[in-house]
């Protein structure tokens, strides 16, 4: 069988979206309700946040929104089987007339399909908080969307004045690495609902061991910084690709009846 065929993958996607529509609708409503309540709580001053003498309620809405999207991007792959409620669902997936690669890509895309739904939920929650504040008679009405745009603009402006390359480089590399670890955790652990929790525990334990075992100082001079950075980039790239390869291999050997992990 050809590993990837666009026509076959399209049929698999339509089938998956039809079967999992309840899962996507549930997540859309959950995010909409949570964001609506938080936005209303902050903008109506139920939770009143003041930073350096200035009202930061809308800023907190911005922070909550950014944290939600970052967590979704980083941990999203660990939810690839969250829509499956029983062993019968996994058995049905394994028996579908599609290649393992196509099935894996479809399950991995779960978090990607959730992102536009979360964006819709964000705009809906923003509209709800605005209407509530209008009815409430609050002054200084504003959309959270406006605050998001302004804060992002200010953040990029401040970063552009300095030398943010190392910070962006390290931040993006760390997010990609954690993303790949959660991808591996999503297929390594049999507990589909709590794969992200188990993976998080593993990451915390590994980080604690690294802090304990690795020396405090690097011992590298500024002249070696470029070579050291390149070496770490290669190491992280290999680790990143290795996690995805292991995740795919574990997906291919999944069984309907298994133990705690897929080994």
PyMOL commands that set and color helices and strands:
alter all, ss='L'
color gray80, all
select helices_A, chain A and resi 6-19+21-43+57-79+87-94+100-108+110-136+144-161+165-188+195-213+222-252
alter helices_A, ss='H'
color red, helices_A
select strands_A, chain A and resi 50-51+54-55
alter strands_A, ss='S'
color yellow, strands_A
deselect
rebuild
show_as cartoon
